[in-house]
Amino acid sequence: MKNSHGLKDGVRVIITGASSGIGKALAVLLAKEYKAKLVLNARSEKLLESAVQLVEAAGGQAVGVKGDIADESLSKQLVATCTEKFGGVDILVNNAGLAKPGKVDELTPEDWKYVFGVNFFGALYATYAVLPSFMEQGHGKIVNVSSVAGKVSFPGSVCYAASKFALTGMSEGMGAELAKKNIDVITVCPGWVRTEFFEKNNVGTRANPTTIAEKHDLKGWVMRNLLSISSEECAHDVLVALAAGGSRELILTMPGVVVERAAALFPQLRYALGKRIPAER
């Protein structure tokens, strides 16, 4: 995989939301495969320090920058840090995300602003912060971690889905616009990935693939082997796409692919089934 299609040893990467889940797994994999030089961002200083140590143990270099990606000034700081420490930026991974579960009539406009601030505007700020560097050097890669919920919206997660729909739309359009400038945009839409995301965002245990997969019964086996993937598996698929080059969309997990394709082909069925899904999960 090394030195394939533009990825090379010492590749310089910024990853937001890098203290756990997909972000941390991708950081460690980049360090292992490419001896990557990484700037990692998260809100938890303790978890961020742990991620930095894992990267260094895997053969890479890492600098942790604590902060909320919804703050526009932080994006500029991340780019400045990567440039000062490592001489530039090759890849930006917009991975930070959060959810606010709940029915529409239980949420407030402030809840929506909070979710969009991280899931959409955080990615937008970071993209605008790094674009001048990418354009000047004549290349760059942007990974936007959206969700299958950014393709199909479900009751009880409309706010989260709307923010991911916005991110998916931005990512697809940017990929088309920036292709001539040798800037790749990869849109990642995972289904169920076994991460700490669900527990952090107070998602009920009935909809938490991580806790379901821990069960030693048929339901747990099905979740582990058929319905979900690990953070490491997701990171591997993202790295393969980065190495292959070009803008593309990744729909991850078997159920994610089925749901996305079915919703596109049979929109009325999507609405009919959506009404049967409980908002409280």
Secondary structure, DSSP 8 states (H G I E B T S, - for coil): -TT-TT--TT-EEEESS-SSHHHHHHHHHHHHHH--EEEEEES-HHHHHHHHHHHHHTT-EEEEEES-TTSHHHHHHHHHHHHHHHSS-SEEEE-------S-GGG--HHHHHHHHIIIIIIHHHHHHHHHHHHHHHT-EEEEEE--GGGTS--TT-HHHHHHHHHHHHHHHHHHHHHGGGTEEEEEEEESEEESTHHHHTT--GGG-HHHHHTSSSHHHHHIIIIIEEEHHHHHHHHHHHHHH-S-EEEEESHHHHHHHHHHHH-HHHHHHHHTTS-S--
